Amino acid sequence: MSPAAGSAAQRAAQLHEQLHYHGHRYYVLDDPEIGDDDYDALIDELRAIEDAHPEIVTPDSPTQRVGGEPVGSLVPDYNAALAAQAVPEWQLTLDAEVNAGPAAM
């Protein structure tokens, strides 16, 4: 690895660490420490380094994925939502059929 690539790899590793940290604070904890512009500047710097030195791109790079784990309060409980919606929908169908009576059939 050339000295320039070594230096780039060190900076990329620093950016990985910073971006993972800030992504976790933003997506999981819902408590960001930096604004979107600052985060975007870090990711843009990492992209520029990786574009110049593709040999240092790793699968866990923040440039290779989108987002993080969503905040628990923003993720609905799918089964609870399904159960809550399924009963009223079936009930509405039954009510409509029963209330229509024999004349509507």
Beta strands, then each sheet from edge to edge (+ up, - down):
end
